Amino acid sequence: GAIVFQQNCASCHAADLTGGIGPDLLDTEWIHGGPVEALRPTITDGVVERGMLSWGPILCAERVNQVTAYVVQQNAEANGLPFPPEVGEEDIIPEAEPEDDEELAECFECGALIPVSAPICPHCGAVFE
């Protein structure tokens, strides 16, 4: 994830993730929701009104997952938070039912069915790279 970030994101978010043209990714203020819930869609779809490209068509899903996990990890370390994120009972969601054409895979840590596009398992916090 670090290489993908440096090659594609650092020009706007700075090599150390502290921001520049784009926002600081190490603080605790997430413009588009917390990192686990919203970071991947933000990277994939972009934020056109703020000048962020839609990276989904440019990067493959694997690279989007890698850079998402990297940013979440760096943010957690900068804020003294655990990585992978700790998951409490209230955070556990039932196994996903497949959408029309959504591909699911089994999490290697907890065995839950999750979308293959997920960078982090919402059940146990396992990171997929």
C-alpha positions as CSV (number, residue, x, y, z in Angstrom):
1,G,0.0,0.0,0.0
2,A,2.8,2.4,0.7
3,I,4.2,2.2,-2.8
4,V,0.7,2.7,-4.3
5,F,0.2,5.7,-2.0
6,Q,3.6,7.3,-2.9
7,Q,3.0,6.8,-6.6
8,N,-0.6,8.0,-6.8
9,C,-1.6,9.9,-3.7
10,A,1.4,11.7,-2.2
11,S,1.3,14.6,-4.7
12,C,-2.0,15.8,-3.1
13,H,-1.8,14.3,0.4
14,A,2.0,14.6,1.0
15,A,4.4,11.7,1.3
16,D,3.9,11.7,5.1
17,L,0.1,11.8,4.7
18,T,-0.2,15.2,6.4
19,G,-2.0,16.9,3.5
20,G,-1.4,19.6,1.0
21,I,-3.8,20.0,-1.8
22,G,-5.7,17.2,-0.3
23,P,-6.6,16.8,3.3
24,D,-4.5,15.5,6.2
25,L,-5.0,11.7,6.4
26,L,-3.4,11.4,9.8
27,D,-5.8,13.5,11.9
28,T,-9.1,12.2,13.4
29,E,-11.3,14.4,11.2
30,W,-12.6,12.4,8.2
31,I,-14.4,14.6,5.6
32,H,-16.2,11.7,4.0
33,G,-16.7,9.3,7.0
34,G,-14.3,7.2,9.0
35,P,-11.6,5.3,7.2
36,V,-13.0,1.8,7.4
37,E,-16.5,2.7,6.3
38,A,-15.9,5.3,3.6
39,L,-12.2,5.5,2.6
40,R,-12.4,2.8,-0.1
41,P,-15.4,4.3,-1.8
42,T,-13.9,7.7,-1.6
43,I,-10.7,6.4,-3.3
44,T,-12.7,4.4,-5.9
45,D,-15.2,7.1,-6.8
46,G,-13.2,10.2,-6.1
47,V,-14.5,13.5,-4.9
48,V,-14.9,15.4,-8.2
49,E,-16.2,18.6,-6.6
50,R,-12.9,18.8,-4.5
51,G,-10.6,17.8,-7.4
52,M,-10.0,14.2,-6.4
53,L,-9.9,11.8,-9.3
54,S,-12.0,8.6,-9.4
55,W,-9.1,6.1,-8.9
56,G,-11.3,3.0,-9.4
57,P,-10.8,3.0,-13.2
58,I,-7.1,3.8,-12.8
59,L,-6.1,1.4,-10.1
60,C,-7.2,-2.2,-9.9
61,A,-9.3,-3.2,-6.9
62,E,-6.3,-4.9,-5.3
63,R,-4.3,-1.6,-5.4
64,V,-7.3,0.3,-4.0
65,N,-7.5,-2.2,-1.2
66,Q,-3.8,-1.9,-0.5
67,V,-3.8,1.9,-0.3
68,T,-6.9,1.9,1.8
69,A,-5.3,-0.5,4.3
70,Y,-2.1,1.6,4.3
71,V,-3.9,4.8,5.0
72,V,-6.0,3.2,7.8
73,Q,-2.8,1.7,9.3
74,Q,-0.9,5.0,9.2
75,N,-3.8,6.9,10.7
76,A,-4.2,4.4,13.5
77,E,-0.5,4.6,14.3
78,A,-0.5,8.4,14.3
79,N,-3.4,8.4,16.7
80,G,-2.3,5.6,19.0
81,L,-5.2,3.4,17.9
82,P,-5.0,-0.4,17.4
83,F,-4.4,-1.8,13.9
84,P,-6.3,-3.7,12.7
85,P,-9.1,-1.8,14.4
86,E,-10.6,-3.5,17.4
87,V,-14.1,-4.8,16.7
88,G,-16.6,-4.8,19.5
89,E,-19.8,-6.9,19.7
90,E,-21.8,-3.8,18.6
91,D,-19.7,-3.7,15.4
92,I,-20.3,-7.2,14.3
93,I,-22.7,-7.4,11.4
94,P,-24.4,-10.5,10.0
95,E,-22.8,-12.3,7.1
96,A,-23.4,-10.5,3.8
97,E,-26.0,-11.7,1.4
98,P,-24.6,-11.3,-2.2
99,E,-25.9,-8.4,-4.2
100,D,-26.9,-9.1,-7.7
101,D,-23.4,-9.6,-9.1
102,E,-21.2,-9.0,-6.0
103,E,-18.5,-11.6,-5.5
104,L,-18.0,-12.7,-1.9
105,A,-15.0,-14.4,-0.2
106,E,-14.4,-16.0,3.1
107,C,-12.3,-13.9,5.6
108,F,-9.1,-15.7,6.3
109,E,-9.3,-14.8,10.0
110,C,-12.9,-15.2,11.1
111,G,-14.5,-17.0,8.1
112,A,-17.3,-14.4,7.6
113,L,-18.5,-13.8,4.0
114,I,-17.5,-10.4,2.9
115,P,-17.3,-8.6,-0.5
116,V,-14.0,-9.3,-2.3
117,S,-13.6,-5.6,-2.7
118,A,-13.4,-5.0,1.1
119,P,-9.9,-3.9,2.3
120,I,-10.7,-4.7,5.9
121,C,-13.1,-7.3,7.4
122,P,-15.9,-5.5,9.2
123,H,-16.3,-8.5,11.5
124,C,-12.7,-9.0,12.9
125,G,-10.6,-6.2,11.4
126,A,-8.4,-8.5,9.3
127,V,-6.6,-6.5,6.5
128,F,-6.5,-7.9,3.0
129,E,-3.6,-6.9,0.9
